[in-house]
Amino acid sequence: MPASILNRRREEFPTLASGIHLLSHSLGPMPRAARESMLAYCEAWEQHTNEDAWANAWWELSQRVGDQIAQIIGGLPGSVQIQPNASIALASVASCFDFATGKRNKVVTSALDFPSMEYVWEAQRGLGANIEIVASANGISIPPEQILAAIDETTALVALSHTSFRSSYRVDARAIVERAHQVGASVLLDVYQSAGAMELDANGWGVDFLIGGTIKWLCGGPACGYLYVRPDLQRDLRPRLTGWVAHDAPFEFAHAPMRYAKSVRRFAQGTPSIPALYSALPGLQIILDTGIETITGESQRRTEMMMEFALERGWEINTPRGVNERGGSVMIGVHDGPAMVERLAERKVFVDSRPGVGLRMSPHFFNTDEEVREALRILQDLMP
Ligand SMILES: Cc1ncc(COP(=O)(O)O)c(C=O)c1O
């Protein structure tokens, strides 16, 4: 779709009036409709005098939001369970494995993943897991063959960021799943930095698990994580991180032994965060209406535009150049990241920075081309 006729739905995001928002890797702008959705939640909460709140709407809400997310990540209905956050989603998957028995106890992860990944796997060492963290020589990317070489017959799980929060490096999901499945290993991809920014194909890849959350590219509120589990794998798994909502008949309040739900709800724990679900609904709908294919095209076009601008000026780009090797962000090396973030904010350009990579800048579908160019011009003014 030509950029000129794309509906960027800017009037639906009051936040965009404050300046140039290039922060979708961190905190997406709030849709106007999220306020109404949260008020609807307050009204429902105020009116309910008993458990009918669950019967009327709240019980189904997790599934409704989960199915919207499934659509965005290329999964089938019934493949996504909402989680308190992505870290818990990861811990839920970890709790499905038994690393102490047998030879298959290796987890392959990488140095470009979000820290929760390392922390959760580190904690599994005591339970018998052998953790291999594939290094990144340049702190930006990892040659695909190095990741593939780490996957062997002792590997239980390959758990990686699909798109790195640090450099926006994107792994080849299909190749990793193919290699892992060849040797009998499972694959978990953290798609927090991909879902909503680019097309994903959970079902087509045959990936076993995806984790993420709504607050960044999906324009939702905080504390709405999610876990995708490959439909034909769900019933084989018994997460030890569990609770009453994961029971087949939760309202029987039965004693143990646990009888896991026969649906993806078996990966739930306790009471869902209902306000988080209300906060996520409008953003998910906007993403679905805009269309992931359109969003992907815009992302690739504008990240390319930003990189060309940076290259022409000899700036340091800490994001892979190839369109198939990067996500929706461009990282630009600057001398003092936090100071530059502040100076840009004074000029109403909102970005952030991370140690080692510098500025993180992320155009999303709601940004105009003029905004992207203006942000770069302002950055040029501020560069030494
Ligand atoms: C790639 C990635 N994974 C995980 C997280 C953390 O998710 P949560 O706070 O939901 O555990 C983040 C950022 O917050 C992230 O960028």
Ligand as a Chemical Component Dictionary entry (heavy atoms), coordinates in Angstrom:
data_LIG
# 
_chem_comp.id                   LIG 
_chem_comp.type                 NON-POLYMER 
_chem_comp.pdbx_formal_charge   0 
_chem_comp.three_letter_code    LIG 
# 
loop_
_chem_comp_atom.comp_id 
_chem_comp_atom.atom_id 
_chem_comp_atom.alt_atom_id 
_chem_comp_atom.type_symbol 
_chem_comp_atom.charge 
_chem_comp_atom.model_Cartn_x 
_chem_comp_atom.model_Cartn_y 
_chem_comp_atom.model_Cartn_z 
_chem_comp_atom.pdbx_ordinal 
LIG C1 C1 C 0 12.755 -9.192  24.107 1  
LIG C2 C2 C 0 12.169 -8.972  25.481 2  
LIG N1 N1 N 0 11.826 -10.028 26.234 3  
LIG C3 C3 C 0 11.326 -9.863  27.462 4  
LIG C4 C4 C 0 11.126 -8.630  27.999 5  
LIG C5 C5 C 0 10.590 -8.526  29.390 6  
LIG O1 O1 O 0 9.261  -8.883  29.454 7  
LIG P1 P1 P 0 8.456  -8.966  30.830 8  
LIG O2 O2 O 0 8.716  -7.716  31.576 9  
LIG O3 O3 O 0 7.030  -9.085  30.377 10 
LIG O4 O4 O 0 8.914  -10.176 31.558 11 
LIG C6 C6 C 0 11.473 -7.481  27.235 12 
LIG C7 C7 C 0 11.289 -6.098  27.689 13 
LIG O5 O5 O 0 10.783 -5.708  28.634 14 
LIG C8 C8 C 0 12.009 -7.678  25.947 15 
LIG O6 O6 O 0 12.373 -6.629  25.183 16 
# 
loop_
_chem_comp_bond.comp_id 
_chem_comp_bond.atom_id_1 
_chem_comp_bond.atom_id_2 
_chem_comp_bond.value_order 
_chem_comp_bond.pdbx_ordinal 
LIG C1 C2 SING 1  
LIG C2 N1 SING 2  
LIG C2 C8 DOUB 3  
LIG N1 C3 DOUB 4  
LIG C3 C4 SING 5  
LIG C4 C5 SING 6  
LIG C4 C6 DOUB 7  
LIG C5 O1 SING 8  
LIG O1 P1 SING 9  
LIG P1 O2 DOUB 10 
LIG P1 O3 SING 11 
LIG P1 O4 SING 12 
LIG C6 C7 SING 13 
LIG C6 C8 SING 14 
LIG C7 O5 DOUB 15 
LIG C8 O6 SING 16 
# 
